[in-house]
Amino acid sequence: MTIDEEGAVLSITVDRAKCCGYTLCAASSPAIYSIDDQGFAVVAPDVPAHLETEARRGANSCPDNAIIVTLVPTEPGGATG
């Protein structure tokens, strides 16, 4: 997760139980997703929150809906709510 300048956290999760290795996420959003040695999606570390649109494009390309992208607002002081 990464906190952006407006105090939001971008959370991207790949459910490896659902991922079948179609690689469409990495093809559509290579700055966010890559494919590991076993053929499954991996999220880049520390994805900036301003790349939310690209992260969602890759997630939406997954036919198995194995990727969840959430922008979580934070409370003052950095706590997520």
Secondary structure, 3 states (H helix, E strand, C coil): CEECCCCEEEEEEECCCCCCCCCHHHHHCCCCEEECCCCCEEECCCCCHHHHHHHHHHHHCCCCCCEEEEEEEECCCCCEC
